[in-house]
Amino acid sequence: MKNTPLSNEQITALEATLKERFEKNKNRHPTLNWEEVWKKVNSAPDKMASLHQMEETDGQPDVIGYDEKKSEYLFCDCAAESPKGRRSICYDQQALDSRKEHKPKHSAVAMAAEMGVELLTESEYEQLQLLGDFDLKTSSWLRTPDEVRSLGGAIFGDKRYKRTFIYHNGAESYYAARAFRGMLRV
C-alpha cells in the first residue's frame, strides 16, 4: 500500500465521490461547506492520497467534524461495516511477528501508517457511533492504550443491540470480519 500522487482523473473521481457522500450525509457535518472542505483537501496532495487509499480499501471516508483550534476537517471511515480492503489483519507488527503460523498479511497499525491515517481512539469510535450505526456485523481495531498493549492485548469495538461495545483480544488475533477505521485530519 503506497500513497503516490494521484492523476487528474483520480482527483476528479475522488472529488465527485466525496462530494456526493458529503451531500448525502449532512447529519455528519450540518454546519460545514463542501467547497471549503475541498479547497483544503485540494491544497494537501498527501492528504488527498490518504483519502484515496481510504476510498480504495472501501472505507467510504466522510467529514465528521471540524477542529477549530487546529483548523482541520476530520475525515473518518464511514462504511457501514469495517472496510473490506483492510480485514483479516492483526493489531500491530509485534503481534504479526509473534505469530508462528497462519500469519495474516498485514497489521492495522502498519497499514494505517502506510495510508497516512490514525486508528480511531475509543472515544473517537464512540463519537462516530453517535452519527449512525457502524459495525453491526463486523468490528474495528482501535488505538490501544500502552498499558493494555504491553500485556499482549488490543482493543476493538462494534455495535450490537443498539449499543457500542469495546472489547479486548490478543493483539495477534485476526478475523475475517475485523479491520480498522481511520481518522484523517486535513
C-alpha positions as CSV (number, residue, x, y, z in Angstrom):
1,M,0.0,0.0,0.0
2,K,1.6,3.2,-1.1
3,N,0.4,6.8,-1.1
4,T,1.5,8.1,-4.5
5,P,0.4,11.3,-6.2
6,L,-2.9,11.0,-7.9
7,S,-3.6,11.5,-11.6
8,N,-6.0,14.3,-12.7
9,E,-8.6,11.6,-13.4
10,Q,-8.2,10.1,-9.9
11,I,-8.6,13.5,-8.3
12,T,-11.7,14.3,-10.3
13,A,-13.3,10.9,-9.4
14,L,-12.3,11.2,-5.7
15,E,-13.8,14.7,-5.5
16,A,-17.1,13.5,-7.1
17,T,-17.3,10.6,-4.7
18,L,-16.5,12.6,-1.6
19,K,-18.8,15.4,-2.6
20,E,-21.7,13.1,-3.2
21,R,-21.2,11.3,0.2
22,F,-20.8,14.7,1.9
23,E,-24.1,16.0,0.5
24,K,-26.0,12.7,1.2
25,N,-24.9,12.7,4.9
26,K,-25.4,16.2,6.1
27,N,-26.2,15.0,9.6
28,R,-22.5,14.2,10.0
29,H,-21.5,17.8,9.3
30,P,-24.5,20.1,9.3
31,T,-22.6,23.4,9.5
32,L,-19.8,22.6,7.1
33,N,-19.5,23.8,3.5
34,W,-18.2,21.4,0.8
35,E,-16.3,24.0,-1.2
36,E,-14.3,25.0,1.9
37,V,-13.6,21.3,2.7
38,W,-12.4,20.5,-0.9
39,K,-10.3,23.7,-1.0
40,K,-8.4,22.4,2.0
41,V,-8.1,18.8,0.6
42,N,-7.0,20.1,-2.8
43,S,-4.2,22.1,-1.2
44,A,-2.8,19.0,0.5
45,P,-1.8,16.3,-2.0
46,D,-0.5,13.9,0.7
47,K,-3.9,14.1,2.5
48,M,-5.7,13.6,-0.8
49,A,-3.6,10.4,-1.4
50,S,-4.6,9.2,2.0
51,L,-8.3,9.8,1.3
52,H,-7.8,7.9,-2.0
53,Q,-6.4,5.0,0.0
54,M,-9.3,5.1,2.4
55,E,-11.7,5.0,-0.5
56,E,-9.8,2.3,-2.4
57,T,-10.0,0.0,0.7
58,D,-13.7,0.6,1.0
59,G,-13.6,2.9,4.0
60,Q,-16.1,5.4,2.4
61,P,-14.5,8.4,4.2
62,D,-16.6,11.4,5.1
63,V,-16.2,14.6,7.1
64,I,-17.4,14.0,10.7
65,G,-16.3,17.3,12.3
66,Y,-14.0,20.3,12.3
67,D,-11.3,21.1,14.9
68,E,-11.5,24.8,15.3
69,K,-8.3,25.0,17.4
70,K,-6.2,23.4,14.6
71,S,-8.4,24.5,11.7
72,E,-8.7,20.9,10.5
73,Y,-11.5,18.9,9.0
74,L,-11.9,15.4,10.4
75,F,-12.4,12.6,7.9
76,C,-13.3,9.2,9.1
77,D,-14.2,5.9,7.5
78,C,-18.0,5.8,7.4
79,A,-18.6,2.5,5.7
80,A,-21.5,0.7,7.4
81,E,-19.2,-2.3,8.1
82,S,-15.5,-2.4,8.7
83,P,-13.6,-1.6,5.4
84,K,-13.4,-4.8,3.3
85,G,-9.9,-3.9,2.0
86,R,-8.4,-4.0,5.5
87,R,-9.9,-7.1,7.1
88,S,-8.1,-10.2,8.4
89,I,-5.2,-8.3,9.9
90,C,-3.8,-8.4,13.4
91,Y,-3.2,-5.3,15.5
92,D,0.5,-4.4,15.0
93,Q,3.9,-5.5,13.8
94,Q,4.8,-7.0,17.2
95,A,1.7,-9.1,17.0
96,L,2.4,-10.1,13.4
97,D,5.9,-11.1,14.3
98,S,4.7,-13.2,17.3
99,R,2.6,-15.5,15.1
100,K,4.3,-18.8,14.4
101,E,1.9,-20.0,11.7
102,H,-1.2,-18.7,9.8
103,K,0.2,-15.2,9.8
104,P,-2.1,-12.5,8.4
105,K,-0.8,-10.4,5.5
106,H,-0.6,-7.2,7.5
107,S,-1.3,-5.3,10.7
108,A,-3.7,-2.5,11.4
109,V,-1.1,-0.1,12.8
110,A,1.3,-0.6,9.9
111,M,-1.4,-0.4,7.3
112,A,-2.8,2.8,8.8
113,A,0.7,4.4,8.9
114,E,1.2,3.5,5.2
115,M,-2.1,5.1,4.4
116,G,-1.2,8.2,6.4
117,V,-4.2,7.8,8.8
118,E,-4.6,7.1,12.5
119,L,-6.6,4.3,14.1
120,L,-9.6,5.7,15.9
121,T,-9.4,6.0,19.7
122,E,-12.0,4.5,21.9
123,S,-13.7,8.0,22.4
124,E,-13.5,8.8,18.6
125,Y,-15.2,5.4,17.9
126,E,-17.9,6.1,20.4
127,Q,-18.4,9.6,18.8
128,L,-18.6,8.0,15.4
129,Q,-21.3,5.6,16.6
130,L,-23.5,8.7,17.6
131,L,-23.6,9.6,13.9
132,G,-25.0,6.3,12.7
133,D,-24.9,2.5,13.0
134,F,-21.5,1.2,12.2
135,D,-20.1,-2.3,12.6
136,L,-23.4,-4.1,13.2
137,K,-21.9,-7.3,11.8
138,T,-18.2,-6.6,11.9
139,S,-15.7,-5.0,14.3
140,S,-12.8,-2.5,14.1
141,W,-9.5,-2.4,15.8
142,L,-9.0,0.7,17.9
143,R,-5.9,2.5,19.1
144,T,-4.9,0.6,22.1
145,P,-3.6,2.2,25.3
146,D,0.1,1.2,26.1
147,E,-0.9,-0.4,29.4
148,V,-3.1,-2.9,27.5
149,R,-0.8,-3.5,24.6
150,S,2.2,-4.1,26.9
151,L,0.3,-7.1,28.4
152,G,-0.3,-8.6,24.9
153,G,-3.8,-7.2,24.3
154,A,-5.5,-4.9,21.9
155,I,-9.0,-3.3,21.9
156,F,-11.7,-3.2,19.2
157,G,-15.3,-2.0,19.0
158,D,-18.6,-2.9,17.4
159,K,-22.2,-2.1,17.8
160,R,-24.8,-4.6,18.9
161,Y,-28.2,-4.3,20.5
162,K,-28.2,-0.6,19.8
163,R,-25.1,-0.2,22.0
164,T,-21.4,0.5,21.3
165,F,-19.2,-2.1,22.9
166,I,-15.4,-2.0,23.4
167,Y,-13.7,-5.4,23.8
168,H,-10.3,-6.8,24.1
169,N,-8.4,-9.6,22.2
170,G,-4.9,-10.9,21.9
171,A,-3.2,-8.4,19.5
172,E,-2.1,-11.3,17.3
173,S,-5.6,-12.4,16.6
174,Y,-7.3,-11.6,13.3
175,Y,-10.8,-12.3,11.9
176,A,-12.4,-12.1,8.5
177,A,-14.9,-9.5,9.9
178,R,-12.4,-7.2,11.7
179,A,-10.5,-4.3,10.1
180,F,-9.8,-0.8,11.4
181,R,-11.3,2.6,10.8
182,G,-9.0,5.5,10.1
183,M,-9.1,9.2,11.0
184,L,-7.5,11.8,8.8
185,R,-7.1,15.4,9.7
186,V,-7.0,17.8,6.8
